Amino acid sequence: MRTFDSRLSRRDFISAAAAAPILQTALSAARRVPVAVELYSVRQDCQRDLPGTLAVLAKMGYEGFELAGFQGAIGDMNAVYGRNPKELRQVFDDSGLKMFSIHLLLPTLVGDQLERTVEANQILGNSRLTLGWLNPLKTIQPFYEHARQFNEIAERLGKHKMQFAFHNHAGELDVIEGKRPLDVLMDNTGKDVGLQIHVAAFPGKDLDPVAYIKRYPGRVRMFHLNDYAAGKRGVMLGEGVVDWKGLFSAAETVGGVEVYIVEQESYPEGVTPVQSVERCLQSFRKLHA
């Protein structure tokens, strides 16, 4: 009897060992985070030829994009890159790329305008609405009001099965009257208000983005991947001071990341916007491997 149990144990062990690589592959696939590109990175190319630019991005290996919704007509969802939502949706579908998010301004997300913004994004097939900009302020109190607005926006969008997130810039990391605006916004909003981290802004203010990921677990669901080097413009992904290995680890174990978004706002001399986002994607693959 003891011999039979021993053989059974070995057989089970061998079967489990054989299945382990398959199981690990399945788990890895389930955890894999898609990588997209912020179309602001190639804004002039999109203005000239949106279908052609998307085709190039798809060929590079990008899985989707984030739309800079106020490019071409600020806050006007009927004139993005010269197309209305239905026309845009056709272009997007033809490209084979997925729309992961859109950057919007606050007036499009409050009052009666929010319902029109929701309708446009339903046509586009997009469920993530991201506030891409807040005007700089010299006092901290208005950010408490913004936090209240954020909670209301997230609640209203939740009824449409849509997500709301705030995209920070360097200004929200400055200390104003003893507080950082980003801290006020995050500390006074609920879990349904997500944060889209603009990575390069953190080292630019001598702050660690990983600390923010850990401070707000499950709420940093999107990342703008951009690097930083003091006194330099056009710094490419992987060529600055960001600890990408640490950031990716924190994003995928604590942050709740759903999509990585490459953004290159300026370019090295002699490198075109399209070339820059291709180089960034190549660097991402190496750093994330």
Backbone bond lengths (Angstrom), bond angles and torsions (degrees), N, CA, C in turn:
res aa  C-N    CA-C-N  psi(-1)  N-CA   C-N-CA  omega(-1)  CA-C   N-CA-C  phi
1 M - - - 1.471 - - 1.525 110.92 -
2 R 1.333 114.69 -42.08 1.458 118.58 179.63 1.518 110.55 -64.34
3 T 1.358 117.15 -38.12 1.465 121.05 179.26 1.524 110.55 -64.25
4 F 1.347 116.66 -40.92 1.468 120.82 179.79 1.532 110.83 -62.65
5 D 1.322 116.97 -43.46 1.466 120.48 178.98 1.522 110.90 -62.44
6 S 1.327 115.27 -38.95 1.454 119.61 -179.65 1.513 110.82 -64.30
7 R 1.352 115.74 -43.17 1.463 118.94 179.55 1.521 111.07 -65.70
8 L 1.326 116.03 -40.36 1.453 120.05 179.39 1.530 110.42 -62.96
9 S 1.304 116.18 -41.21 1.454 120.46 179.26 1.517 111.39 -62.07
10 R 1.360 115.04 -43.84 1.470 118.11 179.13 1.521 111.08 -64.71
11 R 1.357 115.31 -40.50 1.461 119.23 -179.51 1.520 110.64 -63.31
12 D 1.342 115.71 -43.65 1.463 119.38 177.94 1.523 111.04 -62.02
13 F 1.321 115.39 -40.19 1.459 120.02 -178.81 1.530 110.73 -63.72
14 I 1.348 114.73 -43.91 1.471 119.12 -179.79 1.524 110.50 -64.05
15 S 1.353 117.17 -41.29 1.469 120.32 179.14 1.516 111.42 -63.97
16 A 1.348 115.00 -42.16 1.459 119.35 179.89 1.517 111.11 -65.42
17 A 1.337 115.59 -39.60 1.462 119.73 179.44 1.517 110.84 -64.04
18 A 1.331 116.15 -38.61 1.462 120.28 -179.84 1.521 111.09 -67.99
19 A 1.331 115.24 -35.06 1.468 119.40 -177.72 1.517 112.86 -81.15
20 A 1.320 117.19 -19.72 1.466 120.92 -174.04 1.512 113.74 -55.81
21 P 1.354 119.59 -46.92 1.471 118.48 -179.98 1.520 112.70 -61.17
22 I 1.344 116.56 -36.11 1.460 120.17 179.38 1.523 109.64 -66.58
23 L 1.359 115.26 -44.80 1.447 119.68 179.55 1.519 111.19 -62.74
24 Q 1.343 115.64 -42.73 1.460 119.22 -179.46 1.518 111.28 -63.70
25 T 1.332 116.10 -39.26 1.467 120.19 177.89 1.525 110.37 -62.32
26 A 1.330 116.55 -42.34 1.464 120.69 179.93 1.520 111.14 -64.48
27 L 1.333 116.35 -43.28 1.455 119.86 179.03 1.513 111.59 -64.94
28 S 1.337 116.54 -40.23 1.465 120.24 179.11 1.511 110.86 -63.19
29 A 1.339 115.68 -41.62 1.466 119.73 179.38 1.521 110.61 -63.29
30 A 1.357 115.26 -38.65 1.463 118.90 -179.37 1.523 111.28 -66.54
31 R 1.336 116.96 -31.12 1.456 120.95 -177.24 1.521 112.64 -88.82
32 R 1.327 117.62 -11.88 1.451 120.75 -172.34 1.529 110.63 -61.05
33 V 1.322 114.62 131.63 1.458 120.71 -177.77 1.527 108.79 -99.53
34 P 1.322 118.41 127.27 1.469 120.11 179.87 1.525 111.49 -67.81
35 V 1.323 115.31 155.50 1.466 120.65 177.93 1.525 108.27 -119.65
36 A 1.325 114.63 129.16 1.462 122.03 -178.05 1.523 108.62 -123.55
37 V 1.322 115.41 179.34 1.462 120.95 178.63 1.524 108.89 -130.25
38 E 1.311 116.96 138.00 1.461 121.91 173.53 1.522 107.94 -77.22
39 L 1.324 116.86 121.37 1.465 120.36 -174.62 1.526 112.70 -65.73
40 Y 1.322 117.36 -14.69 1.463 119.34 173.04 1.527 110.41 -60.27
41 S 1.322 116.84 -26.32 1.470 121.24 179.16 1.524 111.68 -61.90
42 V 1.315 115.94 -30.83 1.471 121.15 -177.85 1.530 109.00 -125.16
43 R 1.307 115.68 41.05 1.466 122.29 -171.64 1.518 113.49 -59.09
44 Q 1.325 118.12 -42.29 1.459 119.76 -178.66 1.525 111.02 -70.40
45 D 1.321 116.84 -36.75 1.468 120.31 176.51 1.525 110.33 -63.56
46 C 1.325 116.70 -40.17 1.460 120.10 179.00 1.521 111.80 -66.32
47 Q 1.328 115.81 -37.43 1.462 118.86 177.77 1.523 110.72 -63.41
48 R 1.326 116.71 -38.79 1.466 120.42 -177.89 1.523 111.90 -76.35
49 D 1.353 116.25 -42.52 1.459 119.50 -173.05 1.525 108.85 -156.57
50 L 1.321 116.79 85.47 1.454 120.61 -177.15 1.531 112.33 -64.12
51 P 1.344 119.83 -50.20 1.473 119.11 -179.90 1.528 112.46 -60.13
52 G 1.329 116.36 -41.84 1.458 119.47 -179.23 1.517 112.13 -66.24
53 T 1.326 117.11 -39.73 1.464 121.03 179.75 1.519 111.00 -65.77
54 L 1.334 116.83 -43.23 1.465 120.23 178.02 1.528 111.27 -62.60
55 A 1.314 116.28 -37.32 1.471 119.71 178.41 1.522 110.68 -63.39
56 V 1.319 116.94 -40.18 1.462 121.08 178.26 1.525 110.52 -64.97
57 L 1.332 117.04 -42.57 1.465 121.25 179.96 1.525 110.83 -64.13
58 A 1.319 116.39 -40.09 1.463 120.13 178.63 1.526 111.10 -64.83
59 K 1.318 116.57 -39.60 1.465 120.71 179.70 1.525 111.10 -65.46
60 M 1.340 116.79 -32.93 1.468 120.38 177.22 1.526 111.82 -62.96
61 G 1.333 115.89 -31.38 1.455 120.15 -177.54 1.515 114.60 119.95
62 Y 1.329 117.41 3.45 1.464 118.99 174.14 1.530 109.09 -66.08
63 E 1.327 114.90 143.58 1.458 119.95 -178.94 1.515 112.52 -93.23
64 G 1.313 116.38 -16.55 1.447 119.28 -179.63 1.511 110.75 -177.26
65 F 1.317 115.82 -161.38 1.461 120.35 -173.17 1.515 109.81 -153.83
66 E 1.317 113.54 163.94 1.462 121.57 167.10 1.519 106.51 -112.35
67 L 1.314 116.19 134.19 1.452 121.50 -177.43 1.522 110.11 -92.32
68 A 1.309 115.89 129.26 1.464 120.61 171.84 1.528 105.98 -81.82
69 G 1.325 115.87 91.63 1.464 121.50 -167.34 1.500 115.65 -66.45
70 F 1.336 117.43 -16.27 1.452 118.09 -179.79 1.520 111.86 -106.05
71 Q 1.340 117.23 18.09 1.457 120.29 173.83 1.524 109.45 -80.15
72 G 1.289 116.67 129.83 1.458 120.20 178.36 1.514 112.29 97.05
73 A 1.343 116.88 -39.21 1.461 120.35 178.28 1.514 107.17 -157.99
74 I 1.304 117.26 105.54 1.464 121.26 -171.74 1.523 111.16 -60.45
75 G 1.333 114.30 119.41 1.457 120.58 176.41 1.512 114.83 74.18
76 D 1.314 119.15 2.11 1.457 121.82 -176.30 1.528 109.01 -102.74
77 M 1.334 116.30 101.78 1.460 119.75 -178.36 1.527 112.78 -74.88
78 N 1.310 117.90 2.09 1.458 120.11 177.23 1.522 112.47 -102.74
79 A 1.320 116.31 9.44 1.462 118.00 -178.16 1.527 111.42 -147.80
80 V 1.333 117.08 41.77 1.456 121.27 177.69 1.524 108.69 -85.53
81 Y 1.332 115.47 120.00 1.466 120.98 -174.38 1.528 110.78 51.69
82 G 1.335 116.01 35.30 1.459 120.70 175.06 1.512 114.89 72.68
83 R 1.344 117.86 17.23 1.469 120.85 -177.60 1.525 110.09 -132.96
84 N 1.315 116.51 149.39 1.454 120.87 174.13 1.538 108.42 -84.00
85 P 1.341 118.39 171.04 1.469 120.30 -175.98 1.525 115.06 -56.18
86 K 1.316 118.20 -40.62 1.471 119.90 -179.92 1.530 110.89 -65.23
87 E 1.320 116.17 -40.94 1.474 119.69 178.53 1.522 110.65 -66.74
88 L 1.334 115.87 -40.52 1.463 119.55 177.49 1.523 110.78 -62.27
89 R 1.316 117.28 -44.33 1.468 121.17 -178.30 1.530 110.87 -58.70
90 Q 1.322 116.99 -39.29 1.457 119.79 178.70 1.520 110.80 -64.30
91 V 1.335 116.59 -43.55 1.468 120.57 177.97 1.527 110.13 -61.75
92 F 1.339 117.02 -44.10 1.456 120.84 -179.20 1.526 111.06 -63.26
93 D 1.327 117.04 -45.63 1.463 121.00 179.96 1.527 110.71 -61.59
94 D 1.314 116.31 -40.82 1.469 120.14 179.94 1.528 111.59 -64.02
95 S 1.332 116.84 -30.66 1.465 120.50 -177.34 1.527 112.65 -75.48
96 G 1.334 116.40 -23.41 1.456 120.19 -176.11 1.517 113.40 80.62
97 L 1.343 117.17 2.92 1.460 121.68 179.78 1.535 110.06 -93.06
98 K 1.320 115.78 148.18 1.459 121.34 179.10 1.526 110.15 -95.10
99 M 1.314 116.30 138.63 1.458 120.60 173.65 1.525 107.98 -86.48
100 F 1.333 117.24 116.52 1.456 121.55 -175.67 1.523 113.18 -95.82
101 S 1.326 117.61 -24.95 1.470 120.37 -175.82 1.519 108.91 -167.45
102 I 1.324 114.79 169.22 1.451 120.90 173.90 1.521 108.52 -140.97
103 H 1.326 116.59 140.23 1.460 122.17 173.73 1.519 109.09 -91.52
104 L 1.328 115.10 128.57 1.455 121.41 -178.97 1.520 110.46 -131.46
105 L 1.320 115.87 165.85 1.454 122.10 174.91 1.527 109.43 -98.54
106 L 1.319 116.61 157.91 1.460 121.57 -173.31 1.530 113.74 -56.20
107 P 1.347 120.48 -41.25 1.473 118.68 -178.86 1.525 113.83 -58.50
108 T 1.336 118.13 -23.66 1.467 120.20 179.67 1.523 112.27 -81.46
109 L 1.343 116.97 -5.10 1.462 120.72 -173.33 1.523 113.35 -117.29
110 V 1.313 117.70 7.98 1.462 120.90 -177.45 1.529 109.96 -129.45
111 G 1.346 115.24 161.74 1.456 120.85 176.34 1.518 112.97 59.41
112 D 1.317 115.37 -150.53 1.463 120.69 -179.63 1.519 112.40 -67.23
113 Q 1.341 117.16 -23.87 1.457 120.28 -177.47 1.527 111.79 -64.09
114 L 1.328 117.80 -28.72 1.466 120.08 -177.68 1.521 111.57 -58.79
115 E 1.320 117.43 -41.02 1.462 119.78 -179.32 1.522 111.47 -64.49
116 R 1.318 116.73 -35.92 1.472 119.48 177.14 1.529 110.17 -69.08
117 T 1.327 116.65 -36.73 1.460 120.45 177.19 1.526 110.67 -66.22
118 V 1.325 116.50 -40.70 1.467 121.02 176.59 1.520 110.29 -60.17
119 E 1.327 116.67 -47.07 1.462 120.87 -179.11 1.522 111.38 -59.18
120 A 1.333 116.87 -43.32 1.463 120.47 179.48 1.522 111.16 -63.13
121 N 1.316 116.72 -41.05 1.460 119.75 -178.44 1.523 113.06 -74.62
122 Q 1.313 116.99 -28.01 1.461 119.40 171.90 1.522 110.26 -63.08
123 I 1.315 116.45 -39.63 1.471 120.36 176.39 1.521 110.28 -64.70
124 L 1.335 116.09 -40.20 1.465 120.79 -179.19 1.522 112.59 -72.10
125 G 1.336 117.51 -17.58 1.456 120.78 -176.98 1.514 112.96 80.59
126 N 1.325 116.89 26.39 1.459 122.04 -176.32 1.524 110.59 -111.33
127 S 1.340 116.06 136.68 1.463 120.35 -178.21 1.527 113.17 -116.55
128 R 1.332 118.75 -0.62 1.469 121.29 -179.66 1.524 109.83 -114.74
129 L 1.323 116.30 115.44 1.455 121.94 178.70 1.519 108.61 -108.90
130 T 1.327 115.94 122.75 1.458 121.38 -172.65 1.521 110.00 -119.86
131 L 1.318 115.36 125.92 1.461 120.37 173.86 1.521 107.76 -75.45
132 G 1.331 116.14 113.26 1.458 120.55 -171.44 1.511 115.81 -91.93
133 W 1.355 117.57 -4.66 1.470 117.74 -175.50 1.515 110.37 -165.41
134 L 1.329 115.78 136.92 1.460 123.48 166.46 1.519 107.98 -122.81
135 N 1.315 116.66 137.41 1.459 119.33 178.46 1.527 110.40 -63.36
136 P 1.327 118.04 138.88 1.469 121.05 178.53 1.529 110.97 -61.07
137 L 1.319 115.32 142.98 1.457 121.43 -179.34 1.526 110.06 -130.41
138 K 1.307 116.23 156.15 1.467 120.70 -178.44 1.522 112.69 -102.79
139 T 1.329 117.31 -4.51 1.462 121.32 176.62 1.525 108.81 -126.15
140 I 1.320 117.25 156.78 1.462 121.14 -173.63 1.522 113.02 -88.71
141 Q 1.331 117.86 -25.52 1.464 120.72 -172.60 1.535 113.73 -56.35
142 P 1.343 120.41 -40.87 1.468 118.97 -179.27 1.525 114.13 -59.38
143 F 1.328 117.62 -22.81 1.455 118.95 -179.71 1.532 111.81 -72.10
144 Y 1.324 117.10 -24.70 1.465 119.46 172.88 1.527 110.27 -67.28
145 E 1.325 116.47 -36.92 1.457 120.45 175.67 1.522 110.62 -68.40
146 H 1.332 116.97 -39.11 1.465 119.57 175.60 1.524 110.53 -60.48
147 A 1.324 116.90 -40.36 1.464 120.38 179.40 1.529 110.33 -60.46
148 R 1.320 115.95 -41.92 1.472 119.70 177.45 1.525 110.67 -61.47
149 Q 1.342 115.77 -42.73 1.464 120.21 177.76 1.520 110.67 -62.28
150 F 1.318 116.84 -42.00 1.465 120.67 -178.86 1.533 110.88 -59.65
151 N 1.321 116.50 -44.16 1.466 119.88 178.96 1.520 110.97 -60.71
152 E 1.327 115.83 -41.42 1.464 120.34 -179.94 1.524 110.78 -66.96
153 I 1.326 117.18 -42.72 1.468 120.72 179.05 1.524 110.24 -61.59
154 A 1.331 116.55 -46.38 1.459 120.32 -179.02 1.520 111.45 -61.63
155 E 1.333 116.59 -40.19 1.469 120.07 179.19 1.521 111.07 -64.83
156 R 1.328 116.44 -43.29 1.470 119.47 -179.87 1.525 111.13 -66.97
157 L 1.326 116.93 -40.31 1.461 119.41 179.21 1.518 111.93 -68.30
158 G 1.335 115.92 -32.39 1.457 119.32 179.30 1.515 112.79 -59.15
159 K 1.314 116.85 -31.28 1.466 120.88 178.35 1.523 111.23 -66.80
160 H 1.331 115.95 -21.32 1.470 121.04 177.81 1.533 111.27 -102.25
161 K 1.328 116.67 10.07 1.464 122.92 -177.94 1.526 110.82 59.70
162 M 1.325 115.36 40.86 1.455 122.48 177.23 1.521 109.71 -118.66
163 Q 1.324 116.11 154.51 1.462 122.23 -179.95 1.530 110.61 -106.15
164 F 1.338 114.17 149.78 1.461 120.45 174.29 1.516 109.30 -118.69
165 A 1.337 116.66 139.14 1.465 121.55 176.67 1.520 108.95 -142.54
166 F 1.325 114.48 156.52 1.454 121.41 175.02 1.517 109.27 -111.38
167 H 1.336 115.45 133.95 1.462 122.13 177.88 1.522 108.65 -101.44
168 N 1.322 116.01 117.13 1.470 119.00 -177.70 1.518 112.09 -81.57
169 H 1.322 114.87 155.75 1.463 122.68 167.75 1.528 107.32 -123.53
170 A 1.302 116.25 -177.66 1.465 119.86 -176.87 1.520 111.92 -61.95
171 G 1.332 117.77 -33.57 1.452 121.24 -176.34 1.516 113.67 -60.68
172 E 1.328 117.10 -33.14 1.468 120.16 180.00 1.527 112.22 -74.45
173 L 1.331 116.62 -5.35 1.463 121.09 178.87 1.523 112.25 -102.64
174 D 1.319 116.71 -6.72 1.464 119.95 175.11 1.528 110.16 -71.18
175 V 1.305 116.22 151.74 1.466 120.87 176.45 1.526 108.61 -88.07
176 I 1.336 115.23 121.71 1.456 122.17 179.23 1.523 107.84 -123.20
177 E 1.290 116.16 119.73 1.465 121.19 -178.55 1.527 111.86 50.54
178 G 1.333 114.68 41.61 1.452 120.72 175.54 1.510 115.85 83.40
179 K 1.314 118.05 1.20 1.464 120.96 -178.42 1.526 110.53 -134.03
180 R 1.317 115.74 150.45 1.465 120.42 172.54 1.529 108.71 -91.81
181 P 1.335 118.10 129.96 1.463 119.95 179.19 1.528 113.82 -52.80
182 L 1.343 117.88 -38.83 1.463 118.96 -178.83 1.524 110.53 -63.22
183 D 1.329 117.05 -38.10 1.467 119.84 177.29 1.525 110.54 -62.64
184 V 1.311 116.33 -43.40 1.464 120.27 179.64 1.526 110.26 -62.10
185 L 1.318 116.93 -44.38 1.461 120.92 -178.97 1.520 111.62 -63.03
186 M 1.322 117.24 -45.29 1.462 120.39 -176.47 1.521 112.51 -76.27
187 D 1.322 116.81 -37.48 1.466 120.19 -177.94 1.520 112.69 -72.28
188 N 1.322 117.09 -18.15 1.463 120.80 -177.01 1.522 112.96 -113.76
189 T 1.319 116.00 18.51 1.466 121.16 175.21 1.523 109.56 -126.35
190 G 1.325 115.14 158.51 1.455 120.81 -178.82 1.512 112.71 -86.24
191 K 1.318 114.66 178.58 1.465 120.78 -175.07 1.519 112.98 -64.79
192 D 1.327 118.02 -18.13 1.468 119.99 179.93 1.519 112.66 -78.48
193 V 1.321 116.87 -10.31 1.461 121.14 173.96 1.522 107.49 -93.05
194 G 1.326 115.98 111.51 1.457 120.55 -178.39 1.519 111.85 -91.14
195 L 1.314 114.63 168.88 1.465 121.34 177.20 1.520 108.77 -122.51
196 Q 1.318 114.94 128.54 1.462 120.58 172.18 1.524 106.37 -104.49
197 I 1.315 116.28 106.69 1.464 120.80 -173.76 1.524 111.55 -78.09
198 H 1.321 115.16 128.88 1.461 122.75 169.03 1.530 105.31 -89.79
199 V 1.326 116.38 96.04 1.464 121.09 -165.54 1.526 112.77 -57.07
200 A 1.328 117.29 -45.42 1.469 120.39 -173.52 1.522 113.15 -63.07
201 A 1.323 117.17 -21.94 1.464 119.60 -178.63 1.519 112.13 -66.94
202 F 1.326 117.74 -27.14 1.460 120.92 -174.23 1.530 112.58 -73.17
203 P 1.326 119.56 -55.33 1.464 117.45 176.52 1.523 112.42 -62.81
204 G 1.326 116.94 -25.90 1.460 120.01 176.25 1.515 112.82 -63.24
205 K 1.345 116.29 -21.29 1.469 122.06 177.48 1.529 111.15 -112.91
206 D 1.340 116.51 18.50 1.468 122.18 -179.12 1.526 111.90 59.07
207 L 1.327 116.56 37.17 1.453 122.38 177.67 1.529 109.97 -118.28
208 D 1.311 116.00 156.41 1.455 122.30 -178.00 1.528 109.35 -102.95
209 P 1.344 119.01 115.52 1.463 119.78 179.33 1.520 112.86 -61.58
210 V 1.342 117.15 -30.26 1.462 120.18 179.86 1.526 110.54 -62.36
211 A 1.334 117.39 -35.89 1.461 120.57 178.41 1.525 110.92 -61.89
212 Y 1.336 117.43 -36.20 1.460 120.26 178.74 1.524 111.19 -72.46
213 I 1.310 117.14 -36.02 1.465 120.15 176.62 1.520 109.83 -59.71
214 K 1.320 115.93 -44.99 1.468 120.60 -178.97 1.532 111.82 -72.46
215 R 1.305 116.11 -29.88 1.469 119.62 -179.57 1.520 111.71 -70.12
216 Y 1.338 116.64 -31.36 1.462 121.15 -177.85 1.533 109.82 -123.87
217 P 1.330 117.50 67.38 1.471 121.03 -175.92 1.525 111.92 -58.87
218 G 1.324 114.51 136.10 1.455 120.85 177.36 1.506 115.10 78.97
219 R 1.332 117.90 -1.56 1.463 119.56 -174.88 1.528 113.00 -109.99
220 V 1.330 117.63 -10.52 1.472 119.95 178.85 1.527 107.03 -97.37
221 R 1.319 115.30 82.24 1.461 120.85 -169.86 1.523 114.01 -93.20
222 M 1.332 116.48 -11.27 1.462 120.86 177.60 1.526 109.03 -138.76
223 F 1.320 115.58 150.51 1.458 121.44 179.96 1.518 109.67 -133.35
224 H 1.331 116.72 133.19 1.457 120.90 165.45 1.518 106.71 -90.55
225 L 1.309 115.46 112.31 1.459 121.02 -176.72 1.522 109.11 -85.43
226 N 1.324 115.86 104.85 1.458 121.75 175.72 1.522 107.80 -147.01
227 D 1.306 116.61 144.92 1.464 121.81 -172.85 1.522 110.39 -103.24
228 Y 1.331 114.46 170.59 1.468 119.97 -175.14 1.515 110.88 -141.57
229 A 1.321 115.13 138.08 1.463 122.55 170.04 1.516 106.72 -142.21
230 A 1.310 117.69 129.84 1.455 122.57 -173.37 1.530 111.74 -56.31
231 G 1.330 115.99 129.36 1.458 121.65 175.19 1.504 115.58 75.86
232 K 1.341 117.72 9.34 1.465 120.38 -177.49 1.518 111.24 -121.06
233 R 1.325 115.76 145.58 1.452 122.77 172.16 1.521 108.86 -110.98
234 G 1.308 114.63 159.24 1.457 118.52 177.99 1.517 113.84 70.57
235 V 1.329 117.29 25.09 1.464 120.66 179.13 1.526 108.96 -71.54
236 M 1.314 116.49 126.08 1.460 121.28 -176.98 1.522 110.80 -87.27
237 L 1.314 115.94 158.13 1.453 122.52 177.41 1.527 110.42 -54.70
238 G 1.337 115.63 125.30 1.455 120.34 179.71 1.502 114.57 90.15
239 E 1.333 117.41 -1.98 1.468 120.32 -177.78 1.532 111.86 -110.63
240 G 1.328 116.94 10.34 1.454 121.18 179.51 1.512 111.81 -118.47
241 V 1.326 116.56 -148.44 1.464 121.86 -171.91 1.526 113.50 -100.74
242 V 1.324 119.05 -4.41 1.465 121.03 -176.28 1.529 110.90 -65.35
243 D 1.325 116.25 135.01 1.464 122.70 174.24 1.526 108.25 -84.05
244 W 1.319 115.89 87.70 1.459 119.87 -172.76 1.519 112.59 -68.53
245 K 1.313 117.31 -38.21 1.470 119.55 179.27 1.526 109.83 -60.33
246 G 1.336 116.15 -46.53 1.462 119.81 178.92 1.514 112.60 -64.50
247 L 1.337 116.12 -38.50 1.456 120.02 -179.86 1.524 111.17 -66.33
248 F 1.325 117.07 -46.58 1.468 119.76 -179.57 1.531 110.84 -61.97
249 S 1.330 115.74 -40.00 1.463 119.85 179.43 1.523 110.97 -62.16
250 A 1.316 117.06 -47.07 1.461 120.68 -179.99 1.526 111.34 -66.34
251 A 1.324 116.85 -40.14 1.463 121.03 -179.32 1.519 111.38 -60.16
252 E 1.320 116.34 -38.80 1.463 120.50 -172.62 1.525 113.71 -93.85
253 T 1.325 117.75 -10.37 1.457 120.00 177.31 1.530 112.38 -109.02
254 V 1.322 116.77 -27.40 1.469 120.88 -175.26 1.530 112.22 -123.24
255 G 1.316 115.97 -41.52 1.462 119.92 -169.19 1.506 115.97 -71.40
256 G 1.328 117.86 -28.80 1.455 120.09 -176.25 1.515 112.72 81.63
257 V 1.337 117.33 29.78 1.462 121.47 -175.74 1.525 111.72 -58.05
258 E 1.332 115.25 137.86 1.455 122.38 177.91 1.519 112.18 -113.06
259 V 1.329 117.07 -25.56 1.463 120.51 179.44 1.520 109.35 -159.34
260 Y 1.333 116.03 140.17 1.460 122.54 170.35 1.522 107.63 -97.99
261 I 1.332 116.06 137.81 1.465 120.66 -177.31 1.526 108.92 -126.84
262 V 1.306 116.87 114.35 1.459 121.81 176.85 1.521 108.88 -74.19
263 E 1.330 115.76 131.79 1.463 120.45 174.30 1.522 109.47 -136.09
264 Q 1.312 115.54 125.89 1.465 121.39 176.22 1.517 107.50 -125.19
265 E 1.330 116.34 105.31 1.460 120.28 -173.72 1.521 112.98 -82.81
266 S 1.331 117.39 -31.10 1.465 122.22 177.63 1.525 107.82 -134.54
267 Y 1.324 116.49 167.62 1.463 119.76 -166.18 1.529 110.88 -134.20
268 P 1.340 116.11 146.46 1.465 118.66 175.44 1.526 110.23 -62.42
269 E 1.297 116.05 154.25 1.466 120.54 179.60 1.525 110.31 -58.07
270 G 1.322 115.29 131.32 1.454 120.56 177.56 1.515 114.67 84.69
271 V 1.332 117.84 1.39 1.467 121.85 -179.78 1.523 108.82 -112.82
272 T 1.317 117.00 126.46 1.458 120.73 -179.62 1.529 109.92 -78.38
273 P 1.329 117.61 161.72 1.468 119.80 176.51 1.527 112.97 -55.97
274 V 1.323 117.16 -43.29 1.468 119.88 179.49 1.522 111.03 -64.00
275 Q 1.305 117.01 -42.45 1.463 120.09 177.26 1.526 111.17 -63.43
276 S 1.323 116.70 -36.47 1.463 120.10 -177.90 1.526 111.55 -66.05
277 V 1.330 118.03 -42.80 1.461 118.60 -178.46 1.524 111.30 -72.95
278 E 1.331 116.72 -25.39 1.467 118.87 174.14 1.525 110.68 -69.80
279 R 1.333 116.84 -42.77 1.457 120.39 176.86 1.517 111.36 -64.26
280 C 1.321 116.84 -38.02 1.463 120.07 177.96 1.524 111.40 -64.03
281 L 1.321 116.73 -39.97 1.464 119.97 178.57 1.525 110.80 -64.82
282 Q 1.317 116.60 -41.18 1.463 120.16 177.52 1.529 110.86 -62.41
283 S 1.323 116.48 -41.70 1.465 120.36 178.55 1.526 110.80 -66.22
284 F 1.327 116.81 -40.57 1.450 120.49 178.24 1.525 110.96 -57.72
285 R 1.312 116.39 -45.11 1.469 119.78 -178.88 1.528 111.69 -62.02
286 K 1.311 116.84 -38.40 1.458 119.88 179.10 1.519 111.55 -70.64
287 L 1.322 116.75 -42.98 1.456 121.07 -176.70 1.526 111.76 -72.65
288 H 1.306 116.35 -30.21 1.464 121.31 -175.82 1.518 112.60 -91.86
289 A 1.305 116.52 -7.07 1.487 119.69 -176.11 1.524 110.73 -60.47
